Amino acid sequence: MFSKTTIGTIAAGALSALIAMPAQAAWPEKNITFLIAYGPGGGFDTITRKLAPILKKKLGGRVNVIAKNLPGGRGKKAAQFLAKRKPDGHQILMFNMPGHAMPNIIGEKAGYDVRTIDWLARVAIFRYIIVTSAKAGKFKTIEDVLKAKKQIKIPITGPGTTGYLASTILFNALGVTPKYITGYKSSSRYALGVIRGDGDLTILAKGSFEKYVSSKKKKRAAFKDLRPILEITNGKSDYGITTTGDLGQRDLAILGGDRLIGTTPGTPKAIKDKLAKAIYASITDPGFMAWGKKAKRG
């Protein structure tokens, strides 16, 4: 039998433990910021904004999941911001890999280290196509591009991004030496650059291209001018165009990237596990999967 004193001590201890139960038990305590490393309108922006309300629901709906654009430094600004936050799981970012890893690989000062990021989920693998302007483009086929060699201008975000890396590897293998026009904050910005004549062609994730050309929004009307001229695949083209496999460049089919979600280094395991579980439930949500399949984002 326990004495009244013992029972009182146990009860007091239990009450103290409940009071001291952290904040982890009630996590999330406040709104979660879902950072976007690039400007509005691009592929990362679109997927993040589609995923955010689903993630809110999977986390119980008590707090909002707010998508926030933080472009700059070829994606580095958002990664730096995330790395310096309090490790409490209230800030997450969809990384563009291998682009976000390049500063660490080449020894560039980055302000973050991808090896220390607390990784939560892979959202998608994406593949690329080369597009030009159907109206203003002087290159109608990839064969025209191969003949031009050095007379090509490519609008793009900048060195170190996944698209820039893939484009550089692709055209080097094809014997083409283009001039890159950098500084665009998202794929939608540099796609518009091609349309208005800033450059001749560019590289786009297939999902981004599909979004641009299939949109019914008036502000997207200009994107319907985009025309694919090369698909990076060894299989049959989804657009009936030349592929890298057709050109005998089968090794190039690996060019693409990953969209990975991570949070601040040092985040407690209990929070990471809860976040990872909710993100997995979000990306496997039937509605999100149907949208991704329709938009060819996966």
C-alpha positions in Angstrom: 0.0 0.0 0.0 1.2 3.5 -0.8 1.0 6.1 1.9 -0.8 9.3 1.4 2.5 11.1 1.4 3.9 8.7 -1.3 0.8 9.1 -3.5 0.9 12.8 -3.0 4.5 12.9 -4.0 3.8 10.8 -7.1 0.9 12.9 -8.1 2.9 16.1 -7.7 5.7 14.6 -9.7 3.3 13.6 -12.5 1.8 17.1 -12.5 5.2 18.7 -12.6 6.2 16.4 -15.5 3.0 17.3 -17.4 3.7 21.0 -16.8 7.3 20.6 -17.9 6.3 18.6 -21.0 7.5 20.6 -23.6 6.5 22.2 -26.2 7.5 19.3 -28.4 4.3 17.5 -27.2 2.2 20.3 -28.6 4.2 20.8 -31.7 3.6 22.7 -34.0 3.2 25.7 -31.7 2.9 28.3 -34.4 2.7 28.6 -38.1 5.2 26.7 -40.2 7.0 28.7 -43.0 7.5 26.6 -46.1 10.4 28.5 -47.8 10.8 28.8 -51.6 14.3 29.4 -52.8 13.2 31.0 -56.1 10.8 33.7 -57.3 7.0 33.3 -57.9 5.8 31.3 -60.9 8.5 28.6 -61.1 8.3 24.9 -60.5 9.4 25.0 -56.9 7.0 27.8 -56.2 4.1 25.9 -57.8 4.7 22.6 -56.0 5.3 24.3 -52.6 2.1 26.3 -52.8 0.2 23.1 -53.8 1.7 21.1 -51.0 1.3 23.7 -48.2 -2.4 23.4 -47.5 -2.3 19.6 -47.7 0.5 19.6 -45.2 -1.5 21.9 -42.9 -4.3 19.3 -42.9 -2.0 16.4 -42.3 -0.5 18.2 -39.3 -3.9 18.5 -37.7 -5.0 21.9 -39.1 -4.2 23.8 -35.9 -1.6 26.1 -37.6 -1.1 27.4 -41.1 1.7 26.3 -43.4 2.7 29.5 -45.2 4.6 29.5 -48.5 7.2 32.2 -48.6 9.4 33.2 -51.5 13.0 34.0 -50.5 14.9 34.1 -53.8 18.5 35.2 -54.2 22.0 33.8 -54.6 20.9 31.0 -57.0 18.8 29.5 -54.2 21.5 30.0 -51.5 19.6 32.8 -49.6 16.8 30.6 -48.5 19.1 27.7 -47.5 21.2 30.1 -45.5 18.1 31.5 -43.8 16.9 28.0 -42.9 20.3 26.9 -41.5 20.3 29.9 -39.1 16.8 29.4 -37.7 16.0 27.9 -34.3 15.9 24.1 -34.8 12.2 23.7 -33.8 10.7 22.5 -37.1 8.8 25.6 -37.9 10.9 26.4 -41.0 11.2 24.0 -43.9 12.6 24.3 -47.4 12.3 22.4 -50.7 15.9 22.0 -51.9 16.9 21.9 -55.5 19.5 19.1 -55.8 22.2 18.9 -56.9 22.1 22.7 -57.3 22.0 23.5 -53.6 24.9 21.1 -53.0 27.2 22.7 -55.5 28.6 25.5 -53.3 29.6 22.9 -50.7 31.1 20.6 -53.4 33.3 23.3 -55.0 34.3 24.9 -51.8 32.3 28.1 -52.3 31.2 30.0 -49.2 27.6 29.0 -48.8 26.4 29.8 -45.3 25.0 26.3 -45.0 26.1 22.7 -45.4 23.8 20.2 -47.1 25.5 17.4 -45.1 24.0 18.8 -41.8 20.5 19.6 -43.0 17.9 17.5 -41.4 16.3 15.8 -44.4 12.6 14.9 -44.3 11.4 13.7 -47.7 11.9 13.5 -51.4 9.0 15.2 -53.2 9.9 14.6 -56.8 12.5 13.7 -59.4 12.3 15.9 -62.5 13.6 15.7 -66.0 14.3 18.4 -68.6 13.5 19.6 -72.1 15.0 22.3 -74.2 12.5 25.0 -75.4 12.5 27.9 -77.8 10.0 30.5 -78.9 7.8 29.3 -81.7 7.3 32.8 -83.0 10.6 34.5 -82.5 13.0 31.6 -82.2 15.6 31.4 -84.9 16.3 27.8 -84.1 13.4 25.5 -85.2 15.0 22.2 -84.4 17.9 20.9 -82.2 19.7 20.2 -85.5 19.7 24.0 -86.1 21.2 24.5 -82.7 24.0 22.0 -83.3 24.9 23.7 -86.6 25.1 27.2 -84.8 27.6 26.0 -82.3 28.6 29.3 -80.6 25.8 31.6 -81.7 23.3 30.7 -79.0 22.1 32.7 -76.0 20.5 30.9 -73.0 18.5 32.9 -70.3 18.7 31.0 -67.0 18.9 31.6 -63.2 22.7 31.3 -62.8 25.8 29.1 -62.2 25.3 26.5 -59.5 21.6 25.9 -60.1 20.5 22.4 -61.2 19.2 23.8 -64.5 22.4 25.6 -65.3 24.5 22.5 -64.5 22.3 20.2 -66.6 22.4 22.7 -69.5 26.2 23.1 -69.3 26.7 19.3 -69.3 24.2 18.8 -72.1 25.6 21.4 -74.5 29.2 20.5 -73.8 28.4 16.9 -74.8 26.7 18.2 -77.9 29.7 20.3 -78.9 27.8 23.6 -78.4 29.2 26.6 -76.6 26.3 28.9 -75.7 26.4 32.3 -73.9 24.4 32.2 -70.7 22.3 35.2 -69.7 21.9 34.9 -65.9 20.1 36.7 -63.1 16.6 35.4 -63.5 14.8 34.6 -60.2 12.8 31.6 -61.4 12.2 29.4 -64.4 9.0 31.3 -65.3 11.1 34.5 -65.5 13.8 33.1 -67.9 11.1 31.2 -69.9 9.5 34.6 -70.5 13.0 35.9 -71.4 13.1 33.4 -74.3 9.6 34.5 -75.4 10.5 38.2 -75.5 13.8 37.6 -77.2 16.4 37.9 -74.4 17.9 34.7 -75.7 17.3 31.8 -78.1 16.3 28.9 -76.0 16.5 27.5 -72.4 16.1 24.4 -70.3 12.9 23.7 -68.4 11.7 20.9 -66.1 8.9 19.0 -68.0 6.4 19.8 -65.3 7.1 23.5 -65.5 6.7 23.5 -69.2 3.4 21.6 -68.9 2.1 24.2 -66.4 3.1 27.1 -68.6 1.6 25.9 -71.8 -1.6 24.3 -70.4 -2.6 27.2 -68.1 -6.0 28.9 -68.8 -4.9 32.1 -67.0 -4.6 35.1 -69.2 -1.2 36.1 -67.6 0.1 32.7 -68.8 -1.0 33.2 -72.4 2.5 34.2 -73.6 3.9 30.8 -72.5 1.9 29.1 -75.2 4.6 30.4 -77.5 7.1 28.0 -76.0 8.0 25.1 -78.3 10.1 22.0 -77.2 12.9 21.0 -79.5 14.8 18.4 -77.4 13.8 16.0 -74.6 16.4 14.5 -72.3 15.5 10.9 -72.3 16.4 7.5 -73.8 12.8 6.7 -74.2 10.1 8.0 -76.6 9.5 11.7 -76.4 6.2 12.8 -74.8 6.2 15.6 -77.4 7.2 13.8 -80.6 10.5 15.6 -80.7 14.2 14.6 -80.9 15.6 13.0 -77.8 19.2 12.9 -76.4 18.9 9.1 -77.0 18.2 9.8 -80.7 21.4 11.9 -80.9 23.4 8.9 -79.5 23.9 10.6 -76.1 22.4 8.0 -73.9 24.5 8.9 -70.9 22.7 12.3 -70.8 19.4 10.7 -69.7 20.6 11.0 -66.1 20.4 14.8 -66.2 17.7 16.0 -63.9 17.2 16.7 -60.3 15.6 16.0 -57.0 13.2 18.1 -54.9 14.0 17.3 -51.3 12.5 18.9 -48.2 14.7 19.6 -45.2 14.7 21.6 -42.0 17.1 23.3 -39.7 20.1 21.2 -38.5 19.7 20.0 -34.9 15.9 19.7 -34.9 14.7 17.2 -32.2 14.0 13.7 -33.5 10.4 13.7 -32.3 9.6 16.9 -34.3 11.5 15.6 -37.4 9.6 12.3 -37.2 6.2 14.1 -37.0 7.1 16.4 -39.9 8.4 13.6 -42.1 5.3 11.5 -41.4 3.0 14.5 -42.3 5.0 15.3 -45.4 4.9 11.7 -46.6 1.1 11.7 -46.0 0.9 14.9 -48.1 2.9 13.8 -51.1 1.1 10.5 -51.2 -2.3 12.2 -50.8 -4.5 11.1 -53.7 -5.3 14.7 -54.7 -1.7 15.7 -54.7 -0.6 12.6 -56.7 -3.4 13.1 -59.2 -2.3 16.8 -59.7 1.3 15.7 -60.0 0.5 13.1 -62.6 -1.6 15.5 -64.6 1.1 18.2 -64.5 3.8 15.6 -65.1 5.6 16.6 -61.9 7.1 13.5 -60.4 
